[in-house]
Amino acid sequence: MMRVLAAAGAAIGTGGLAACTDPPDRPVFPTLAFSHKPPFLFRAARVDVRSEYNRPGRPPHVEHEMPLAPDRAAGQWAEDRLQANGTGDAVVRFTVHDASVVEKRLTVERGLSGLLKNEQAESYHAQLEGTVEMVDALTGIALAAATAKVWRSQTLPESATANARDRMWFDLVEALITDFDRTMTARIDTHLGDYLVTGPAA
């Protein structure tokens, strides 16, 4: 009897230790950068980067919870791809207008049959809009502008862990900023090509 009680106590102790195990560390993601691409070099005095988008910080918005929010990715894009040669009276101004990610809860089946399924429980819609302008430094008047607006959506299954959600969020923003780079490159080529020292970047 004493052996049985001792074994039971050991099992309870082990279970208690397992229950106190720390959750897995949040994954570390690489820095999304575009330094591997040739920059757009403008005939301008400097580059100004700003954002008109303020994160709401509450549902259904989730930007404040993400490992990399779209506005941060856009700022890194501007730092890597927009350069000025330091001449003239114009300024290159990059403005983020929208960098939202909105969560929507999806309907999943309840009951016993629902337990046997792994349905998509949440969807996320990400949107990024920004403008690159050539602005007269003395008057503040925009001389020319190129605007890009892109969006992506992704769903998440109900069985996903917090780390899986973070991974999905990171991949979503990576795809979003890649689309933005591709679209803005074409817009700059069309609308701002005359202000470039070099030809449009690849």
C-alpha positions in Angstrom: 0.0 0.0 0.0 2.8 2.4 0.8 4.4 1.7 -2.5 1.2 2.5 -4.3 0.8 5.8 -2.5 4.4 6.7 -3.2 3.9 6.0 -6.9 0.7 8.0 -6.9 2.5 10.9 -5.2 5.3 10.8 -7.8 2.8 10.8 -10.6 1.0 13.8 -9.2 4.3 15.6 -8.6 5.3 15.0 -12.2 2.0 16.2 -13.5 2.4 19.4 -11.4 5.8 20.1 -13.0 4.4 19.5 -16.4 1.6 21.9 -15.8 4.1 24.6 -14.8 6.2 24.2 -17.9 6.7 27.6 -19.6 5.0 28.1 -23.0 7.2 27.9 -26.0 9.2 31.0 -26.8 7.8 33.4 -29.4 9.6 32.7 -32.7 12.3 35.1 -33.9 11.7 36.3 -37.5 14.2 37.8 -39.9 14.3 41.4 -40.8 12.4 42.1 -44.0 14.7 44.3 -46.1 15.1 45.4 -49.7 18.7 46.3 -49.5 19.5 43.5 -52.0 17.7 45.6 -54.7 19.1 48.7 -56.3 17.6 51.9 -54.8 15.7 54.6 -56.6 18.1 57.5 -56.7 16.2 60.8 -57.1 17.5 64.2 -58.0 16.4 65.7 -54.6 17.8 67.2 -51.5 16.6 64.5 -49.1 14.0 61.8 -48.4 11.2 62.3 -45.9 9.2 59.4 -44.6 6.0 59.8 -42.7 2.8 57.9 -41.8 -0.8 59.1 -41.7 -2.0 55.8 -40.3 -2.5 55.5 -36.6 -2.9 52.0 -35.3 -6.3 51.7 -33.5 -4.8 49.3 -31.0 -8.1 47.4 -30.4 -10.2 44.7 -32.2 -10.9 44.1 -34.9 -7.4 45.6 -35.7 -4.4 43.4 -34.8 -1.4 45.4 -36.1 -0.3 46.1 -32.5 -0.1 42.4 -31.8 1.9 41.4 -34.9 5.6 40.6 -34.9 5.9 42.9 -38.0 3.2 45.4 -38.7 2.7 46.7 -42.3 3.6 50.3 -41.4 7.0 49.1 -40.1 7.5 47.0 -43.2 6.7 50.1 -45.3 9.1 52.2 -43.4 11.9 49.7 -44.0 11.0 49.6 -47.7 11.3 53.4 -47.9 14.7 53.3 -46.1 16.1 50.7 -48.4 14.7 51.8 -51.8 14.3 55.6 -51.8 17.5 57.7 -51.9 18.3 61.3 -52.8 21.5 62.5 -54.5 21.5 65.7 -52.3 20.9 68.2 -55.1 18.1 70.5 -56.1 15.2 72.1 -54.3 12.9 69.0 -54.3 12.2 66.5 -51.6 11.2 62.9 -52.0 8.3 62.4 -49.6 7.0 58.9 -48.8 3.6 58.7 -47.0 1.9 55.7 -45.6 -1.9 56.2 -45.9 -3.2 52.8 -44.8 -1.5 49.9 -43.1 -4.3 48.0 -41.5 -4.9 44.4 -40.6 -8.4 43.4 -39.6 -9.5 40.2 -38.0 -12.8 38.5 -38.7 -14.1 35.5 -36.7 -15.5 32.8 -39.0 -18.4 30.5 -38.2 -17.3 27.0 -37.2 -19.4 23.9 -36.6 -20.2 23.1 -33.0 -21.0 19.9 -31.2 -19.5 16.4 -31.6 -19.1 16.6 -35.4 -17.3 20.0 -35.0 -14.8 18.4 -32.7 -13.7 16.0 -35.5 -12.9 18.9 -37.8 -10.2 21.6 -38.0 -12.0 24.4 -39.7 -10.8 27.9 -40.6 -11.8 30.0 -37.6 -10.3 33.4 -38.3 -9.5 35.5 -41.4 -7.2 38.4 -41.7 -7.4 41.2 -44.3 -4.2 43.3 -44.7 -4.0 46.5 -46.7 -1.1 48.8 -47.5 -1.3 52.1 -49.4 1.4 54.6 -49.8 2.6 57.5 -52.0 6.0 58.6 -53.2 6.0 62.3 -54.2 8.4 64.8 -55.5 7.7 68.0 -53.5 9.0 71.5 -54.0 10.9 72.2 -50.8 10.1 75.9 -50.8 6.3 75.8 -51.6 5.4 72.3 -50.4 3.6 71.7 -53.7 3.7 68.2 -55.1 5.3 68.1 -58.5 4.6 64.5 -59.3 3.4 61.4 -57.4 3.2 57.7 -57.6 0.7 55.7 -55.4 0.4 52.0 -54.8 -2.4 50.2 -53.0 -2.2 46.4 -52.3 -4.1 43.9 -50.1 -3.8 40.3 -49.0 -6.1 38.0 -47.0 -5.3 34.8 -45.1 -7.3 32.4 -42.9 -6.2 30.5 -39.8 -7.5 27.1 -38.5 -9.0 26.8 -35.1 -6.2 24.5 -34.0 -3.5 27.0 -34.6 -1.2 27.9 -31.8 -0.1 31.4 -30.9 3.2 30.8 -32.6 1.5 29.5 -35.7 -0.5 32.7 -35.8 2.6 34.8 -35.5 4.2 32.9 -38.4 1.1 33.4 -40.5 1.0 37.1 -39.7 4.7 37.5 -40.6 4.2 35.6 -43.9 1.1 37.7 -44.7 3.0 41.0 -44.2 6.0 39.6 -46.2 3.7 38.9 -49.2 2.0 42.3 -48.7 5.2 44.3 -48.8 6.5 42.2 -51.8 3.3 43.1 -53.7 3.7 46.7 -52.7 7.3 46.8 -53.9 6.4 45.4 -57.2 3.4 47.7 -57.7 5.3 50.8 -56.6 8.2 50.1 -58.8 5.9 50.2 -61.8 4.2 53.4 -60.6 7.6 55.1 -60.1 8.6 54.0 -63.5 5.5 55.6 -65.0 5.1 58.8 -63.0 8.5 59.7 -61.5 11.0 58.4 -64.0 12.0 61.9 -65.1 13.2 62.7 -61.6 15.5 59.7 -61.3 19.3 60.0 -61.6 19.4 56.4 -62.7 16.9 54.4 -64.5 14.0 52.8 -62.6 15.2 50.1 -60.2 14.4 46.5 -60.7 
